[in-house]
Amino acid sequence: MAAADGSAGLQSELEPVVSLVDVLEEDEELENEACAVLGGSDSEKCSYSQGSVKRQALYACSTCTPEGEEPAGICLACSYECHGSHKLFELYTKRNFRCDCGNSKFKNMECKLFPDKAKVNSSNKYNDNFFGLYCICKRPYPDPEDEIPDEMIQCVVCEDWFHGRHLGATPPESGDFQEMVCQACMKRCSFLWVYAAQLAVPKVSAEDDGLVLNVEGKFEQEVIKTENGAHQDNILKEEVPASGNDAARNFKAEPTSEPCAGSSSDSDLQTAFKNQSLNTESKKQFGCKLVALKAKQLVEKDTATFWPVNWRSKLCTCRDCMKMYGDLDVPFLTDEYDTVLAYENKGKTNQATDRRDPLMDTLSSMNRVQQVELICEYNDLKTELKDYLKRFADEGTVVKREDIQQFFEEFQSKKRRRMDGMQYYCS
């Protein structure tokens, strides 16, 4: 019997103890996270009338648009009103999206909040997330078959979600970076490697393994570490524009002959590179940040990159760079208000405005004497409730509904006795 009691005591010692304060703090943290994600979106009105919303909380309905059907996304309000009992995929937030609820992708269903929608929203962009699949591994989240603990990180460009172990690099501590650009997007937007050497977390240096570029980015060499750790340089090879038209487009204003498209003669190559040098000097004169940063040795790697707060404000916004962003379909990179952080801050601000304290509202409508009396009553209630709950904590028993009811009945009874015992005198 003693042994049994001892083992029971040991088991209770091993079990994690969660205090009421812990529960309240966790509750508050979850509420703040929900406010951040949902606070910037309207929970009552369909967002369709706003057009392509800059950023909003989105969902995909597996019940209405299962895998094999066309992908579709719905706004926060429609997820409540039109799909409340359906199986939904939470997509967090996405940019420049217009609610699809009830359009032609939803067979035999009409949106209850905004039924007058176009058949399709041609400007919307979709990926596997809309069918509940994420990362290059195309797995659901949470994944019941994945036993490896890993966090998911969203790429700021393609807005897909990736496992930390599938990014080609170990993610820094979560507090050290604000945004991530995945491997595929770094390849497509290779200009970001120029900035990565100065801005990324950690900074990408030429000492790392990868593709090293020279001053103008015209030559490349593969840096390979041998078994003894030394670096071995492969033969430099010239990176020639696929078409001479690119060089011609950049340098038509220069009084030199244009290279012929597809020409491979030495004179044409020399002319193209000479024109590139002239254009580079011109950009330096007018202050292109990208060209200035290219004047250093850079490195490209087959990995994702991680970026700190406000890194977007360091990107060049000259005419040529803005055109490049448009051609790559990433003009949003120069918009600080496009970030998830800006959206979350907006949601927190909105919620803080809407979230009013009933006690403070009541106090503001009272005179001074009434305010003092109410505060005294509140403090009495808080003290007695704390003492009452402490007994349960000391005994290790669960607080039941009837216990709470009993407390308030006793509290009201004490209050009545106290009020009845008071004597009033008239002078």
C-alpha positions as CSV (number, residue, x, y, z in Angstrom):
1,M,0.0,0.0,0.0
2,A,2.9,2.3,0.9
3,A,4.6,1.4,-2.3
4,A,1.5,2.2,-4.3
5,D,1.2,5.6,-2.5
6,G,4.8,6.3,-3.3
7,S,4.4,5.4,-7.0
8,A,1.3,7.6,-7.2
9,G,3.2,10.5,-5.6
10,L,6.1,10.0,-8.0
11,Q,3.7,10.0,-10.9
12,S,2.1,13.2,-9.7
13,E,5.5,14.8,-9.4
14,L,6.4,13.9,-13.0
15,E,3.2,15.3,-14.4
16,P,3.5,18.9,-15.6
17,V,1.7,21.4,-13.4
18,V,-0.2,24.1,-15.2
19,S,-1.3,27.1,-13.1
20,L,-4.3,29.3,-13.8
21,V,-1.8,32.1,-14.7
22,D,-0.2,29.8,-17.4
23,V,-3.6,29.1,-18.9
24,L,-4.5,32.8,-19.0
25,E,-1.2,33.8,-20.5
26,E,-1.5,31.1,-23.2
27,D,-5.1,32.2,-23.8
28,E,-3.9,35.8,-24.3
29,E,-1.2,34.7,-26.6
30,L,-3.6,32.7,-28.8
31,E,-6.0,35.7,-28.8
32,N,-3.3,38.0,-29.9
33,E,-2.3,35.7,-32.7
34,A,-5.9,35.4,-33.9
35,C,-6.2,39.2,-33.7
36,A,-3.1,39.6,-35.8
37,V,-4.3,37.2,-38.6
38,L,-8.0,38.0,-38.6
39,G,-8.1,41.5,-37.2
40,G,-7.2,43.0,-40.6
41,S,-10.1,41.2,-42.3
42,D,-13.8,41.8,-42.1
43,S,-15.6,39.0,-40.3
44,E,-19.1,40.1,-41.4
45,K,-19.0,41.4,-45.0
46,C,-17.7,39.5,-48.0
47,S,-14.5,41.2,-49.3
48,Y,-15.5,40.8,-53.0
49,S,-16.8,44.3,-53.3
50,Q,-13.3,45.6,-52.4
51,G,-11.8,44.0,-55.5
52,S,-8.4,42.4,-55.2
53,V,-7.6,43.0,-51.6
54,K,-4.0,43.9,-50.9
55,R,-3.8,41.3,-48.1
56,Q,-6.4,39.3,-46.3
57,A,-7.0,36.1,-44.4
58,L,-8.1,33.3,-46.8
59,Y,-9.5,29.9,-46.7
60,A,-10.1,27.0,-49.2
61,C,-13.1,24.8,-48.9
62,S,-12.3,21.1,-49.4
63,T,-16.0,20.3,-49.2
64,C,-17.0,22.6,-52.2
65,T,-13.8,22.5,-54.2
66,P,-12.0,19.2,-53.5
67,E,-8.7,18.1,-55.1
68,G,-9.4,17.5,-58.8
69,E,-11.7,20.6,-59.1
70,E,-10.5,24.1,-59.8
71,P,-8.8,25.8,-56.9
72,A,-10.8,28.6,-55.2
73,G,-10.3,30.8,-52.1
74,I,-12.9,32.4,-49.8
75,C,-12.7,35.4,-47.5
76,L,-13.0,35.3,-43.7
77,A,-16.7,36.4,-43.6
78,C,-17.7,33.7,-46.2
79,S,-15.8,31.0,-44.2
80,Y,-18.2,31.8,-41.3
81,E,-21.5,32.4,-43.1
82,C,-21.3,30.2,-46.2
83,H,-18.9,27.4,-45.2
84,G,-19.3,27.2,-41.4
85,S,-19.9,23.4,-41.4
86,H,-17.5,22.5,-44.2
87,K,-13.9,21.2,-44.1
88,L,-11.7,24.3,-44.6
89,F,-8.0,24.8,-45.2
90,E,-6.6,27.8,-43.5
91,L,-4.3,29.6,-45.9
92,Y,-3.2,32.3,-43.4
93,T,-2.9,35.5,-45.6
94,K,-2.4,36.1,-49.3
95,R,-2.0,39.2,-51.4
96,N,-4.1,40.7,-54.2
97,F,-6.9,38.1,-54.0
98,R,-10.6,38.5,-54.6
99,C,-13.1,36.2,-52.9
100,D,-14.3,33.3,-55.1
101,C,-17.2,32.2,-52.9
102,G,-20.2,31.3,-55.0
103,N,-18.7,31.9,-58.4
104,S,-18.5,29.3,-61.2
105,K,-16.0,27.1,-59.3
106,F,-18.7,26.4,-56.7
107,K,-21.3,24.1,-58.2
108,N,-24.9,24.6,-57.1
109,M,-23.9,27.1,-54.4
110,E,-24.5,30.8,-54.1
111,C,-22.7,33.2,-51.8
112,K,-25.0,34.3,-49.0
113,L,-23.2,37.6,-48.4
114,F,-22.5,38.8,-52.0
115,P,-24.2,36.6,-54.6
116,D,-23.6,38.9,-57.6
117,K,-20.1,37.8,-58.4
118,A,-18.3,37.4,-61.8
119,K,-17.8,33.7,-62.9
120,V,-14.1,33.8,-62.2
121,N,-11.5,36.1,-60.8
122,S,-8.8,36.0,-63.5
123,S,-6.3,38.0,-61.5
124,N,-6.2,35.5,-58.6
125,K,-3.2,33.3,-58.2
126,Y,-3.5,29.8,-56.9
127,N,-1.1,27.0,-55.8
128,D,-1.2,23.6,-54.0
129,N,-2.1,25.4,-50.7
130,F,-5.7,25.6,-51.9
131,F,-5.9,21.8,-51.7
132,G,-4.2,21.6,-48.4
133,L,-0.7,20.7,-49.7
134,Y,2.5,22.6,-48.9
135,C,6.2,22.8,-49.4
136,I,8.2,21.0,-52.1
137,C,7.2,17.7,-50.5
138,K,3.5,18.5,-51.3
139,R,2.3,17.3,-47.9
140,P,-0.6,18.4,-45.7
141,Y,-0.1,20.4,-42.5
142,P,-0.3,19.1,-39.9
143,D,1.0,15.9,-41.4
144,P,-0.1,12.8,-39.5
145,E,2.7,10.8,-41.1
146,D,5.5,13.2,-40.3
147,E,7.1,12.5,-37.0
148,I,9.8,15.1,-37.3
149,P,9.1,18.3,-35.4
150,D,9.5,21.2,-37.8
151,E,8.0,24.6,-38.3
152,M,6.5,25.9,-41.5
153,I,7.8,29.2,-43.0
154,Q,6.0,31.2,-45.7
155,C,7.9,32.5,-48.7
156,V,7.2,36.2,-49.2
157,V,7.3,35.9,-53.0
158,C,5.3,32.8,-54.0
159,E,3.5,32.6,-50.6
160,D,3.8,28.9,-50.4
161,W,4.7,27.3,-47.0
162,F,7.9,25.3,-46.5
163,H,9.3,23.0,-43.9
164,G,12.5,24.5,-42.4
165,R,14.4,21.3,-43.3
166,H,13.4,21.7,-47.0
167,L,14.9,25.2,-47.6
168,G,18.5,24.2,-48.3
169,A,19.7,26.1,-45.3
170,T,19.1,26.0,-41.5
171,P,16.6,28.9,-40.7
172,P,18.0,31.4,-38.1
173,E,16.2,31.8,-34.8
174,S,12.7,33.1,-35.5
175,G,13.3,36.4,-33.8
176,D,16.4,37.1,-36.0
177,F,14.5,37.4,-39.4
178,Q,11.2,38.7,-40.6
179,E,10.7,37.2,-44.1
180,M,12.0,34.3,-46.2
181,V,12.4,33.8,-49.9
182,C,12.5,30.2,-51.0
183,Q,15.0,28.5,-53.3
184,A,12.8,28.6,-56.4
185,C,12.0,32.3,-56.0
186,M,15.7,33.1,-55.4
187,K,16.5,31.5,-58.7
188,R,13.8,33.4,-60.5
189,C,14.6,36.7,-58.8
190,S,18.4,36.3,-58.9
191,F,18.9,40.0,-58.4
192,L,18.2,39.4,-54.7
193,W,21.6,37.7,-54.3
194,V,23.1,41.1,-54.8
195,Y,21.3,42.3,-51.8
196,A,21.8,39.1,-49.8
197,A,25.4,39.8,-49.3
198,Q,24.5,43.0,-47.4
199,L,21.0,42.4,-45.9
200,A,20.3,38.6,-45.6
201,V,20.3,36.9,-42.2
202,P,23.0,35.6,-42.1
203,K,24.7,37.6,-44.8
204,V,25.7,35.6,-47.9
205,S,29.5,36.0,-48.4
206,A,31.8,34.9,-51.1
207,E,33.5,32.5,-48.6
208,D,30.4,30.3,-48.9
209,D,30.1,27.5,-51.4
210,G,28.2,28.6,-54.5
211,L,28.3,30.6,-57.6
212,V,30.7,33.6,-57.4
213,L,30.1,36.7,-59.6
214,N,32.7,39.3,-60.4
215,V,32.2,43.1,-60.4
216,E,29.8,43.3,-63.4
217,G,28.2,39.9,-63.0
218,K,29.5,39.0,-66.5
219,F,31.7,36.0,-65.4
220,E,31.0,33.2,-63.1
221,Q,33.0,30.4,-61.5
222,E,32.1,27.5,-59.4
223,V,33.7,27.4,-56.0
224,I,34.2,23.9,-54.9
225,K,35.7,22.8,-51.5
226,T,38.1,19.9,-51.9
227,E,38.4,17.2,-49.3
228,N,41.1,19.1,-47.4
229,G,38.9,22.2,-47.2
230,A,40.8,24.3,-49.8
231,H,38.9,26.1,-52.6
232,Q,39.4,25.0,-56.2
233,D,38.4,27.4,-59.0
234,N,37.0,26.1,-62.2
235,I,37.7,27.8,-65.5
236,L,35.9,31.2,-65.9
237,K,33.2,31.1,-68.5
238,E,31.6,34.2,-70.0
239,E,27.9,34.7,-69.3
240,V,26.6,36.1,-72.6
241,P,23.1,37.6,-73.0
242,A,20.8,35.1,-74.7
243,S,20.0,37.7,-77.3
244,G,21.8,40.9,-78.4
245,N,18.4,42.6,-78.3
246,D,18.8,42.9,-74.5
247,A,22.0,44.8,-74.8
248,A,20.6,46.9,-77.6
249,R,17.5,47.8,-75.5
250,N,19.7,49.0,-72.7
251,F,22.2,51.0,-74.8
252,K,20.3,52.4,-77.8
253,A,21.1,55.9,-76.6
254,E,24.9,55.3,-76.9
255,P,26.6,56.3,-80.2
256,T,28.0,52.8,-80.8
257,S,26.9,50.2,-83.2
258,E,24.4,47.7,-81.9
259,P,25.3,44.0,-81.8
260,C,23.3,41.7,-84.1
261,A,20.9,39.4,-82.3
262,G,22.5,36.0,-81.8
263,S,25.9,37.2,-83.0
264,S,28.8,35.3,-81.6
265,S,31.8,37.1,-83.2
266,D,34.5,38.5,-80.9
267,S,33.9,42.1,-82.1
268,D,30.1,41.8,-81.3
269,L,30.9,40.4,-77.8
270,Q,33.4,43.2,-77.2
271,T,30.8,45.8,-78.3
272,A,28.1,44.3,-76.1
273,F,30.3,44.3,-73.0
274,K,31.6,47.8,-73.8
275,N,28.0,49.0,-74.0
276,Q,27.2,47.2,-70.7
277,S,30.1,49.0,-69.0
278,L,28.9,52.4,-70.3
279,N,25.4,51.7,-69.1
280,T,26.8,50.6,-65.7
281,E,28.7,53.9,-65.4
282,S,25.5,55.8,-66.3
283,K,23.5,53.9,-63.6
284,K,26.2,54.6,-61.0
285,Q,25.9,58.3,-61.9
286,F,22.2,58.3,-61.3
287,G,22.5,56.3,-58.1
288,C,21.2,52.7,-58.9
289,K,21.7,50.8,-55.6
290,L,21.8,47.5,-57.5
291,V,24.7,48.5,-59.7
292,A,26.6,49.9,-56.8
293,L,26.2,46.6,-54.9
294,K,27.3,44.6,-57.9
295,A,30.7,46.3,-57.6
296,K,31.5,43.7,-55.0
297,Q,32.1,40.0,-55.2
298,L,28.8,38.1,-54.8
299,V,27.7,34.6,-54.4
300,E,24.7,32.6,-55.5
301,K,23.6,29.4,-53.6
302,D,20.9,26.9,-54.1
303,T,19.2,27.8,-50.8
304,A,16.4,30.0,-49.4
305,T,17.4,33.3,-47.9
306,F,16.2,35.0,-44.7
307,W,15.6,38.8,-44.4
308,P,15.3,41.2,-41.4
309,V,12.7,43.8,-40.7
310,N,12.6,46.7,-43.2
311,W,14.9,45.0,-45.7
312,R,12.5,46.0,-48.5
313,S,13.2,49.7,-48.0
314,K,16.8,49.0,-49.0
315,L,15.9,47.8,-52.5
316,C,16.6,50.2,-55.4
317,T,13.6,52.0,-56.8
318,C,15.2,53.6,-59.9
319,R,13.3,53.3,-63.2
320,D,15.2,50.3,-64.5
321,C,14.9,48.4,-61.3
322,M,11.2,49.1,-61.0
323,K,10.8,47.8,-64.6
324,M,12.7,44.7,-63.7
325,Y,10.4,44.1,-60.7
326,G,7.4,44.5,-63.0
327,D,8.8,42.0,-65.5
328,L,9.4,39.5,-62.7
329,D,6.0,40.1,-61.3
330,V,7.3,41.2,-57.9
331,P,6.6,44.9,-57.7
332,F,5.2,44.3,-54.2
333,L,8.7,43.9,-52.9
334,T,9.2,47.6,-52.7
335,D,5.9,48.1,-50.8
336,E,6.4,48.0,-47.0
337,Y,2.6,47.8,-46.5
338,D,2.6,44.5,-48.4
339,T,4.4,42.6,-45.6
340,V,2.5,40.2,-43.3
341,L,4.0,42.2,-40.4
342,A,2.2,45.4,-41.6
343,Y,-1.0,43.5,-42.0
344,E,-0.8,42.0,-38.5
345,N,0.0,45.3,-36.9
346,K,-3.1,46.7,-38.6
347,G,-5.2,43.9,-37.2
348,K,-3.8,44.4,-33.7
349,T,-4.6,48.1,-33.9
350,N,-8.1,47.4,-35.2
351,Q,-8.8,44.9,-32.4
352,A,-7.4,47.2,-29.7
353,T,-9.8,49.9,-30.9
354,D,-12.8,47.5,-30.9
355,R,-11.9,45.7,-27.7
356,R,-13.4,47.8,-25.0
357,D,-13.2,47.1,-21.3
358,P,-16.8,46.8,-19.9
359,L,-15.6,47.8,-16.4
360,M,-14.0,51.0,-17.7
361,D,-17.1,51.8,-19.8
362,T,-19.2,51.4,-16.7
363,L,-16.9,53.5,-14.5
364,S,-16.8,56.4,-17.1
365,S,-20.6,56.7,-16.8
366,M,-20.5,57.1,-13.0
367,N,-19.8,59.9,-10.6
368,R,-16.9,59.8,-8.2
369,V,-18.7,58.3,-5.2
370,Q,-20.2,55.5,-7.4
371,Q,-16.8,54.8,-9.0
372,V,-15.1,54.4,-5.5
373,E,-17.9,52.0,-4.4
374,L,-17.7,49.9,-7.6
375,I,-13.9,49.6,-7.3
376,C,-14.2,48.5,-3.7
377,E,-16.8,45.9,-4.7
378,Y,-14.6,44.7,-7.5
379,N,-11.6,44.4,-5.2
380,D,-13.7,42.5,-2.6
381,L,-14.9,40.1,-5.3
382,K,-11.4,39.5,-6.6
383,T,-9.9,38.9,-3.1
384,E,-12.7,36.5,-2.1
385,L,-12.6,34.6,-5.4
386,K,-8.9,34.2,-5.2
387,D,-9.1,32.8,-1.6
388,Y,-11.9,30.5,-2.6
389,L,-10.1,29.1,-5.6
390,K,-6.9,28.7,-3.6
391,R,-8.6,26.0,-1.5
392,F,-9.2,23.9,-4.5
393,A,-5.6,24.4,-5.7
394,D,-4.2,23.4,-2.3
395,E,-6.4,20.3,-2.2
396,G,-5.7,19.5,-5.9
397,T,-9.4,19.2,-6.7
398,V,-11.2,20.3,-9.9
399,V,-13.4,23.4,-9.8
400,K,-16.9,22.5,-11.0
401,R,-19.7,24.6,-12.2
402,E,-21.7,24.1,-9.0
403,D,-18.7,25.4,-7.0
404,I,-18.6,28.7,-8.9
405,Q,-22.4,29.0,-8.5
406,Q,-22.1,28.3,-4.8
407,F,-19.4,31.0,-4.5
408,F,-21.5,33.7,-6.0
409,E,-24.5,32.7,-3.9
410,E,-22.4,33.0,-0.7
411,F,-20.9,36.3,-1.9
412,Q,-24.3,37.8,-2.6
413,S,-25.5,36.6,0.8
414,K,-22.6,38.2,2.6
415,K,-23.2,41.4,0.7
416,R,-26.9,41.5,1.7
417,R,-26.0,40.9,5.4
418,R,-23.5,43.7,5.2
419,M,-26.0,46.1,3.7
420,D,-28.7,45.1,6.2
421,G,-26.4,45.7,9.1
422,M,-25.6,49.3,8.0
423,Q,-27.4,52.1,9.9
424,Y,-28.4,55.3,8.4
425,Y,-28.7,58.5,10.5
426,C,-30.3,61.8,9.5
427,S,-29.0,65.0,11.0
